[in-house]
Amino acid sequence: MSEILDFLTTRAAPYGLNLLGAVPADRYDAIAPTHLRARAIDSRARSIIVIGNGGGAFWQAYRRRVETDPRWALRDHPLDDFTREVVEREIVAPLRARGLRFTVVYPFVSEAGNLHFMALGRMAGIGGPSLLGVLIHPKYGAWIALRAALLMQAALDEPGDALGFDPCPRCVSKSCRPACPVGAVSELGWDVIKCVKHRVEAAPDCSAGCYSRLGCVIGPEHRYPEDELRHHQERALRTMREYYRTHLAR
């Protein structure tokens, strides 16, 4: 591991940001849509470091933040704000103090341009494809998330452990497929429309977590804590309701 990634691992791991990987910017830009290319955001970028979390450690760090300031949980986007706070304090500031130049990109902020984080996560070895519509990791299974990316002027090519990981075609049980009450997960992947219609029309079904994701046989011991599952499901339902109202309601 390069000195830069080793330094980042030391800074980020205590907060549950335990998945890191780097990919050359040119390699990513070659497959990304024009408006989602790294060079569209920072023309000097030579590589991209992807930062993610696996398992429940990141949520535990968030809980500690809320315990010190209960009002934090009342924010519109408390987990995203916590992500930014940790990344800016523990990663951005120390790297810039060392003279490194880069641009920070968050998946939940798009005003200044964004990246194709799903494709980037695969290329950087953070996770592989799955029938669930989310990335999947050899250790943490589907219980991972991408939190930030650094567009570095330094040249790096150090993907994570999940590079080339593609478990679904070889999975024997396929337990995720029958777990979905409306068949939104199949050999073709995740049917977004079926999922959205069921979540909106049959609420509160699936409110405690996606049945298919919960049924995946990879990394079940790293499943998110119950309160984190509720948090993500509630916010996902808000987005789905807006999509349903705009595109599917008659």
N, C-alpha and C positions, 0 to 999 in steps of 0.2 A: 504494500500500500504506500502511495506517495506521502510525503511529509504533510501536504495540504489536507488530504483526506484523513490521515491519522490525527491531525490536529482537530479537524471537524468532529471526528468520532468522539474524541475526548470531551469536547465542549457540549455536544448534542445528546449523547447517550443518557446522561443523568435526567434528562427531561423526556425520555422515551422516544426521541428521534433517532432510532437505531438502524435505519436503512439508508445507506448512501451508495451512490454510484455515479460515475462520470463517463460521458460520451463526447467525442468530438462534435463540435457544432455543425461542421460540414456534413457529417454523416446523418445527423438528425434533419438538417435542412433539406437534404436530398429527397426525403420522403414526406416532408410536412407541407401542407397547403401554404401558398404564398403568404397569406396574412398571419400564419402561425409560426413562421420561421424565426429562429433566434436572431438572424441578421436584420430582420425587420424591427427588432427591438434595440439591439446593440450591434452595430456593424463591426465592432472590434472583437466580438466574441469568438473565441477559438475552441472552447469546450463548455459543457453544461454539467454542473453537479446537481443531481436530484436528491432531495432530502425527504424521507418519509418516516412513518412509524409503523411498527408491527406489534400486535398485541395490545394490552391495556395499560402499558406504562405511561404513555403520553396522557391518557385520560386521568391517571392517578396524579400526574404533575399538575394537570388542570384543576383537579379537585383541591389540591393544596393551595393553588392560587385563589380559588373561591373561598376557602376557609379563612384566608387572611383578609379578604375583602368580599363579603357576601353580595355586595351590590354588583360585582362583576358579572354574576350570572343573569342579571337583569338587562344586560346589553342586548342589542339586536342580534349581534353575532359574537357571542362570548368566546367560543372555541377558536374562531378565526382570529379574533383580536389577541387571544392568548398565543396563538401560533406566531403571529407577527411580533409580539413582545419578546418571545423566547428567541426567535431567529435573529431579530435585530440586535438584541443584547448579547447573546451567547455566540453568535456566528458572524454576523455582519460587522459589528464594531471591532472585535478582535482581529478579523482578517484585514480590515482597512487600516488598523493600527500597524499591521505588519507590511503595509505598502502595497497590498494586492488590489487590483482594480477589477470590478465586476458590477453586474446589474442584477438586482433581486427581482424575481417574478413569483407571484403567488397564484395558485389556481383559482382563488376566490376573488381576485382583483383583476379586472380587465380594461380599466380605463386607458392604460398606456400600452395596450397590446398584451397578448398572452401566448401560451404555447399549447401544443397538443399533448397534454400531460399523460394521457394513456399511452400513446405511442412512445413518448419520451421515457416513461417508466419502464416499458419493455426493453427499449434499446439500452437503457442504463442498468439493466439487470436488477431492478427493484421488484418486478413481478412479471409473470407470464400471463397469457390469455386464459380465459375461462368461459364456460357456458353461462356464468352468472352475470356477465357484463361488467365485472370488476377484475382487477389484476389479482393474481394469486401467487403466493410465495411458498417455497419448499418447506419452510419451517412454520410460518405464521398463517398459512392458508389464505383465505379470503379476508382475514382480519388485518388488513393493512390500509394505509392511506398515504397519498402524496401531499406534502405540505408546502414545499417551496423548491425553487430552482435558482441556481446561481449561474449567470452567464459570465464565464471567466475569460479574461484575456490570456491566461496561462493555458498551455496545451496539456490536456489530461485525457487518458483513455483507460479507465479502470472501472468496468461494470461490476455490479454486485453479484451475489450468489445465484440470483434467479435468471441470469442470462440464458436464453434458450429453453427455459422451463415451460413445458406445455403438457400438463398432466391429463387433461380431460379426455383426449382420444384414447388413452390407455386405461382410464378408470373402469374398473369392473362393476362396481356397485351402481354408479350413476344415481346415487341417492338424492341428488339435488333436483332431478327431474320430477319424480312423483311427489316430492315434498310441496311443490307449488300447487295451490288449490285450483288454479285456472290454467295450468299448463303453459305458463309464460316462459318457462325454461325448457328447452328441447335440444336436440342434437344440432339445431340451427343456431342456438345461442339464446339470448334474452330478447323476448318480444316486449318491447317497451310499451306499446299500445295496450296489450292485454294487461300488463302489470298496472299501468296507470288507471285504466278503467276499473279494475278490481279494487285497487287501493282507495279510489275516490268513492266508488259506488257502494262498496261493502265495508267501509270503515265502521268499527275499529279493527277489522281483520288485518293481520300482519303488523299491528301497532307495536308488538313486542319484539319485532325483528323479522327479516325476510326468512321464510321457512326454508327456501332452497339454500340460502347462505348458511343458515344454521345446520342444515343437513349435510353440508360438504364434509367429506371424510379426511380432508387435509387440515391439520392444525387445530382441531376442535378445542384443545386445551388452551388455546390463545384467544378464544372468543372474547369479544368486548364485554365489560361488566354490564349488568342489566340497565343501570342508569345511563350509560353511554349509548346502548342500543336504543333506548327510548328517545334520547336526545336526537340521534341521527334519523330515526324513523319519523319523528314529529316534524323535523325540518324538511325531510324528503317529501312528506305528505303535503306540506304547504306549497312546495314547488310543483308537485303533481296536480294539485287542485287548480293552480293558475294555468298550467298547461291544458288541463281538461277543459277549463272554462273558455280558454282562447281557441283551442283547436278541435275539441271533441264534442262539446256540449251542443245539443240541438234545440 
